[in-house]
């Protein structure tokens, strides 16, 4: 035996050489401000373009006297930002969004986990969940009001009914695309039931799950504002209520201000999701063009 | 020392052998496959993948399995790994821990190399300090100590297979099943991995069942080359490799035996054509 080992030149040196040649060169890390600028200048440009088009429409005289231009609407927004009412309304709406989304997340997780693992349930309920997702969020508003009355519960109900199917669907899609080879590998190394979920199925479905979350948030947000425009609770202003008031008073500048606030929230949430998504993609090596994965 | 002499030696007498807490029962094979048949589907459409396959592998033996397409090589490994049940017959690894390696590394893409190697030990519930220590040891064994924090996409194909090997060893497996593990690698990387695998096999006294379609690779690595027929898979020949190690893929003896095996393999394929 000893003679064998000494006769073989150790492969370490050759391996080290190959490894060095094979190693993926580290990506140059950009500084935070560089990245922030790279991410924000296209958005700023888009904003300027949007304002320019809006001004052009105003100057063309379309719906003159009804449709204000940026020069009239933006000061109204600025003014509203200095009132307690807008901030109070924003607080109510965001609170409802967070509570409703948390409920939808819990329900979507349970339903998604059950449906993705139990075959007859998958066959029976799978397409129903997709169908639920295609329902316009406004249809749940009358349903919720009749069921719970015109109150916060009805609004939360609308968020859950619109967001939960998307979240469940994300989980199901992720489980569907779990590579069978990984499952085989996981099972041979002794992952079972709980540990299989924790160490393999959950992390493997994470990208699809985050996509589902993002979609769930978008649907839930639609449902929330639709609900708020209809369900008006005295002494509890919300963004939807402000929008409804603007409609009653034909206050176009006010309505545009609220829409801009809603857009800003949408953009902020989108940025947050993108941040999470990019982190995941980088870890998985999906963004690495030089990788040999 | 000849291979046969090494094989007949008790494990304690082999230099460099790891001490085992429970030595396997002396004389009993590490893997016993007896009259195993496996068919997929039912009735007319049933496909007989394996037909009465019998094979025993001694503890510490390196057996290579070779056959044309459709010989049920992968099916056989799945049965030994316990991932599937035979239609009839028996498969036993005598209660030994069995690890499986594939042509693709099947590493978890969201984990670093070290965390991938750690995974079987987490599944087994080993304490963290012990896991850390063994991960470092295993990565050094496959010469990847410097790449512990890299993710699979940052590693080359050969490096990924070495991580997969370390992960298989992390299961404390005595029996290693390998399903064309080097099939997708370039020749130089493959040759080096042969040396790495041979070294680990020798030092750890592993029992290896290695499936390949490359005849010279089978001769280069195996103590014995087992030839399987296709559709259904049957054992149709065994070729003991009697010359010593280390061998090279291009050594005259390796090539000579490979030519013999290839001729036999060709007969088998021709039989299907007529």
Interface residues (C-beta under 8 A of the other chain):
Chain A: X1 X2 X3 X4 X7 X8 X11 X12 X14 X15 X16 X18 X19 X22 X23 X24 X181 X182 X184 X185 X187 X188 X189 X190 X191 X192 X195 X199 X200 X203 X204 X206 X280 X283 X284 X285 X288 X291 X292 X293
Chain B: X1 X6 X14 X15 X16 X81 X83 X98 X99 X100 X102 X104 X106 X108 X109 X110 X111 X119 X120 X122 X123 X124 X143 X144 X146 X147 X151 X152 X153 X154 X155 X156 X157 X158 X159 X167 X170 X171 X188 X189 X192 X195 X196 X199 X202 X244 X245 X246
